[in-house]
Amino acid sequence: MARPLRSARLRAAALTLPLVFFVGVTFIAPLGSILVRSIHEPQVADALPQTLASLEAWDGTSVPSEDMFRTLATEFRLLDEQRKLGSVATRVNRLESGMRSTMLDTARALGDADPDSWRDAMIAADPVWGEAKAWLAVRRAGERFTLRHYLNAIDLDRDASGNIVAQPPDRRIYLPLLFRTLGVSLVISVICLILGYPVAYLIANASPARSNLLLLLVLVPFWTSLLVRTTSWIVLLQNQGVVNDLLVAIGVIGDEGRIALVYNMVGTLVAMTQILLPFMILPLYAVMRSISPVHLRAASSLGATFRQGFVHVYWPQTLPGVAAGSLLVFILSIGYYITPALVGGRTGQLISNMIAYHMQESLNWGLAAALGVILLLGVMLLYLVYNRLVGIERMRLS
């Protein structure tokens, strides 16, 4: 009896292997790569091994010795010949502004020369080499494993003594952007709940034919490209768009007073609310259709008004749907990228747009990975709170 049972379990496990492989390749492996990139950056350490070894004994305040200048100049020449100096200089420049041009100009100025004093030659090429901050930037950039990306992601940094300090006010951009993302996600969740609750109630309490028609209308947006839906809002909300033309036609505003509804936060809120509204309606509908109308009639027969019956009888029973829909909309809002990028303008951008910028333009993948990990931890924390307060087993989507 044990052998057939064991064989059945093995066959069942074998059937799950394709799914396990798919999840591992498409989710676990990329997630692991992001986690590694957020703390591991070996490029500078591999490019300047001798310089970094000599900097280990440096006190961090005085001008380095002649041997350290010679070592750095020698490795600069080698990297310049291999056409790798630009990549290394870019990474050092992230820690000390201006170091990219300093390193490239120094390599060109030195050329094939063999000066009597490498210190004088490099300082003549750029006086910044006579300051400790340039060497500190090289040493910090050469750390193979570092938490500086996480510090930068929350607008912190380390000073020359290694203490954690706040970034200068003009460089504090990530925490405000993160708070803006959380605030926008919360506002969109509330708006979707306000708009979606009556719609879900109407669908759940309509006749079968009308309920199917209304549900079909809710599902229609899923059959339309996200890019098409987003760009359509540009047509509707732009200064010469349909909405402004309608307001001018009915006399609400003058032709000179057209309202800016796109390329700002208003455009982001409107477009994302329309796109995410079905994710609120469907969980609410799934819960509401399981609530018997007898409950409200019983409350009414006991003397309760409709408002009292709704507040004390109906609303508490729909809370799992409210929580599930809010959780879905909030989590999806946090990671939205295309819609804010197209209709958000400068003031409507979210943290996901900054992650995309570092991945595609600045190529600072370590910082992008750190921002992504922080978002992931926030989502996991939200999931744990939901599971503690409501219970994930009570989430119903259909």
Stockholm file with secondary structure:
# STOCKHOLM 1.0

chainA/1-398         MARPLRSARLRAAALTLPLVFFVGVTFIAPLGSILVRSIHEPQVADALPQTLASLEAWDGTSVPSEDMFRTLATEFRLLDEQRKLGSVATRVNRLESGMRSTMLDTARALGDADPDSWRDAMIAADPVWGEAKAWLAVRRAGERFTLRHYLNAIDLDRDASGNIVAQPPDRRIYLPLLFRTLGVSLVISVICLILGYPVAYLIANASPARSNLLLLLVLVPFWTSLLVRTTSWIVLLQNQGVVNDLLVAIGVIGDEGRIALVYNMVGTLVAMTQILLPFMILPLYAVMRSISPVHLRAASSLGATFRQGFVHVYWPQTLPGVAAGSLLVFILSIGYYITPALVGGRTGQLISNMIAYHMQESLNWGLAAALGVILLLGVMLLYLVYNRLVGIERMRLS
#=GR chainA/1-398 SS CHHHHHHHHHHHHHHHHHHHHHHIIIIIHHHHHHHHHHHBCCHHHHHCHHHHHHHTTCCSSSCCCHHHHHHHHHHHHHHHHTTCHHHHHHHHHTTSTTHHHHHHHHHHHHTTCCCSCHHHHHHHHCGGGGSHHHHHHHHHHTCSBCCHHHHHHTTEEECTTSCEEECCGGGCCHHHHHHHHHHHHHHHHHHHHHHHHHHHHHHHHSCHHHHHHHHHHHHGGGGSCHHHHHHHHHHHHSTTSHHHHHHHHTTSSCGGGCCCCSSSHHHHHHHHHHHHHHHHHHHHHHHHTTSCTHHHHHHHHTTCCHHHHIIIIIHHHHHHHHHHHHHHHHHHHHTCCHHHHHHCTTTTCCHHHHHHHHHHTSCCHHHHHHHHHHHHHHHHHHHHHHHHHTCGGGCCCC
#=GC SS_cons         CHHHHHHHHHHHHHHHHHHHHHHIIIIIHHHHHHHHHHHBCCHHHHHCHHHHHHHTTCCSSSCCCHHHHHHHHHHHHHHHHTTCHHHHHHHHHTTSTTHHHHHHHHHHHHTTCCCSCHHHHHHHHCGGGGSHHHHHHHHHHTCSBCCHHHHHHTTEEECTTSCEEECCGGGCCHHHHHHHHHHHHHHHHHHHHHHHHHHHHHHHHSCHHHHHHHHHHHHGGGGSCHHHHHHHHHHHHSTTSHHHHHHHHTTSSCGGGCCCCSSSHHHHHHHHHHHHHHHHHHHHHHHHTTSCTHHHHHHHHTTCCHHHHIIIIIHHHHHHHHHHHHHHHHHHHHTCCHHHHHHCTTTTCCHHHHHHHHHHTSCCHHHHHHHHHHHHHHHHHHHHHHHHHTCGGGCCCC
//
